[in-house]
Amino acid sequence: MKQTLLIIAALLCMTGSHVSAQDIGKPWSMQIGAGYSETDNVPGSFTYGFYLGHRIGSILEVGISMYNATRQSSRDTYSYASNENEGTLNVTVTPDNNETWTFFDSGSANCYMAVVGFSPMRMLFHNSDHDLVIAAQVGLSNKHNIRFAYLNQESNVNIYTNSMTRLGYGARVAYQYYLSKTIGAGATAIYDNGNKMLTAMATLTARF
């Protein structure tokens, strides 16, 4: 019985040493992704970004991330409203019912974040091909809008811009399935409170 327990303990130690060697050998990960974001200034926008992470020990991970959401749209309208100042609403109406304003709307939201998280998968299953990192993030959130309103009859062009940078924070959950020791594919969900932005991306990851 004692010999059996000693053999099991030795096998567990060998497995742990092998896993630790793998963790130390490839502590860095680079992730790129593209997907969809929903926020107030750029709803239904295309999003892309990257994440660079470094593993500390078996389950902890720190990193930096950047992602950007962009959207453009246009429409014709007889009138439109714009919030030029706090509490001030400007309504513009075409002078002729036969004319319409051509309205172009472009916006973007950017996030630059420091990330700290942990992997419950690595804690429970050391040799699993699946990985899940749950993290908190904090950094800078920026949003920018520009609107062009063009009236052909009188050659009038109205331009409105708005840009704001603030402290952002939120959460990041990233799942990866590793197809090999270095390449993985998965999905990432991110929420940024600074831009009130919810993001979902399909991702590819390389460990090195």
C-alpha positions in Angstrom: 0.0 0.0 0.0 2.8 2.4 0.9 4.6 1.6 -2.3 1.5 2.3 -4.3 1.1 5.7 -2.6 4.7 6.5 -3.2 4.4 5.7 -6.9 1.2 7.8 -7.2 3.0 10.7 -5.4 6.0 10.4 -7.7 3.8 10.5 -10.8 2.0 13.6 -9.6 5.3 15.3 -8.9 6.6 14.4 -12.4 3.3 15.7 -13.9 3.5 18.9 -11.9 7.2 19.4 -12.9 6.3 18.9 -16.6 3.4 21.4 -16.4 5.6 24.0 -14.5 8.3 23.6 -17.2 5.7 24.3 -19.9 4.3 27.3 -18.0 7.8 28.8 -17.6 8.8 28.0 -21.2 5.9 29.9 -22.7 4.8 32.6 -20.2 3.8 35.2 -22.9 0.6 35.2 -25.0 -0.4 37.5 -27.8 -4.1 37.6 -28.7 -5.8 39.4 -31.7 -9.5 39.6 -32.3 -12.4 41.1 -34.2 -16.1 41.3 -33.4 -19.0 43.5 -32.3 -19.5 46.3 -29.8 -22.5 48.1 -28.4 -22.2 51.5 -26.8 -24.1 54.8 -26.8 -22.0 56.8 -29.3 -21.2 54.0 -31.7 -24.0 51.4 -31.4 -23.7 48.2 -33.4 -20.0 48.8 -34.3 -17.2 46.7 -35.8 -14.5 46.2 -33.2 -10.9 44.9 -33.4 -8.1 44.8 -30.9 -5.2 42.9 -29.3 -4.0 41.7 -25.9 -0.5 41.0 -24.7 -0.3 38.9 -21.5 2.3 37.4 -19.2 1.7 34.5 -16.9 2.9 34.7 -13.3 3.1 31.3 -11.7 0.4 28.8 -12.7 -2.9 30.8 -12.5 -2.1 34.5 -12.4 -1.8 36.7 -15.5 -1.2 40.4 -16.2 -1.3 42.2 -19.5 -2.2 45.2 -21.6 -5.0 45.4 -24.1 -6.2 47.9 -26.8 -9.4 47.7 -28.8 -11.2 50.0 -31.1 -14.9 50.2 -32.2 -15.9 52.2 -35.3 -19.2 52.8 -37.1 -20.3 55.0 -40.0 -23.9 55.7 -41.3 -25.8 58.1 -43.5 -29.4 59.0 -44.1 -31.7 61.7 -45.6 -34.0 63.6 -43.3 -36.2 66.7 -43.3 -35.0 67.7 -39.8 -32.6 66.6 -37.1 -31.8 67.5 -33.5 -28.4 68.0 -31.9 -27.3 68.5 -28.3 -24.8 71.3 -28.6 -24.4 72.2 -25.0 -25.6 70.8 -21.7 -29.3 71.2 -21.5 -29.5 72.9 -25.0 -31.2 71.1 -27.9 -30.9 72.6 -31.4 -33.5 71.5 -34.0 -32.8 72.1 -37.7 -35.5 71.9 -40.3 -35.2 72.1 -44.1 -36.5 75.4 -45.6 -38.2 73.6 -48.5 -40.2 70.4 -48.3 -38.6 69.3 -51.5 -35.1 69.3 -49.9 -33.6 67.0 -47.4 -30.6 67.1 -45.2 -28.0 64.4 -46.0 -26.7 63.3 -42.6 -23.4 61.5 -42.1 -22.5 60.1 -38.7 -19.1 58.7 -37.8 -17.9 57.6 -34.4 -15.3 55.6 -32.6 -14.5 54.3 -29.1 -11.0 53.3 -28.0 -9.9 51.5 -24.8 -6.3 51.2 -23.5 -6.3 48.9 -20.5 -4.0 47.3 -17.9 -5.3 43.8 -17.1 -4.9 41.6 -14.0 -6.6 38.2 -13.9 -6.5 34.5 -13.0 -7.3 31.2 -14.7 -9.6 28.8 -12.8 -8.9 26.2 -15.6 -5.2 26.1 -14.9 -5.9 25.8 -11.2 -8.2 22.8 -11.6 -6.9 21.1 -14.8 -3.1 21.7 -15.3 -2.8 19.9 -18.6 -6.1 20.9 -20.2 -6.2 22.3 -23.7 -9.0 24.7 -22.5 -8.1 28.0 -20.8 -10.4 30.6 -19.2 -9.0 33.9 -17.9 -11.2 36.1 -15.7 -9.8 39.6 -15.3 -10.3 43.1 -14.1 -9.1 46.0 -16.3 -8.4 49.7 -15.8 -7.1 52.4 -18.1 -8.2 55.1 -20.5 -11.5 55.2 -22.5 -11.8 57.6 -25.4 -14.8 58.3 -27.6 -15.1 60.6 -30.6 -18.0 61.6 -32.8 -18.2 63.7 -35.9 -21.5 64.5 -37.8 -21.9 66.2 -41.1 -25.3 67.6 -42.2 -25.4 68.8 -45.8 -28.2 70.7 -47.5 -27.7 70.8 -51.3 -30.1 73.6 -52.2 -28.3 76.3 -50.2 -24.9 74.5 -50.0 -25.2 74.5 -46.2 -22.9 72.2 -44.2 -23.3 71.8 -40.4 -20.5 70.0 -38.6 -20.6 68.7 -35.0 -17.7 67.1 -33.2 -17.4 65.6 -29.7 -14.4 64.0 -28.1 -13.9 62.8 -24.6 -11.2 60.8 -22.6 -11.9 59.5 -19.2 -10.8 56.8 -16.7 -12.2 53.5 -17.7 -12.5 50.2 -15.8 -14.4 46.9 -16.2 -14.1 43.2 -16.7 -12.6 40.8 -19.2 -13.4 37.1 -19.7 -11.4 35.2 -22.3 -11.8 31.6 -23.4 -9.3 29.8 -25.5 -9.0 26.3 -26.9 -5.4 25.4 -27.8 -5.1 23.6 -31.1 -1.4 23.0 -30.4 1.1 24.0 -27.7 1.4 27.5 -29.2 -1.8 28.3 -31.1 -5.3 28.7 -29.7 -8.7 30.0 -30.9 -11.6 31.3 -28.8 -13.8 34.2 -27.8 -13.5 37.2 -25.5 -16.2 39.3 -23.8 -15.3 42.8 -22.4 -17.2 45.5 -20.5 -15.8 49.0 -20.2 -17.6 51.3 -17.8 -15.8 54.4 -19.2 -17.5 54.1 -22.6 -20.4 52.0 -21.3 -19.3 49.5 -24.0 -20.0 45.8 -24.2 -17.7 43.9 -26.6 -17.6 40.4 -28.0 -14.8 39.2 -30.2 -13.6 36.0 -31.8 -9.9 35.6 -31.1 -6.6 33.9 -32.1 -3.8 33.4 -29.5 -0.1 32.6 -29.8 2.0 31.6 -26.8 5.7 32.2 -26.7 
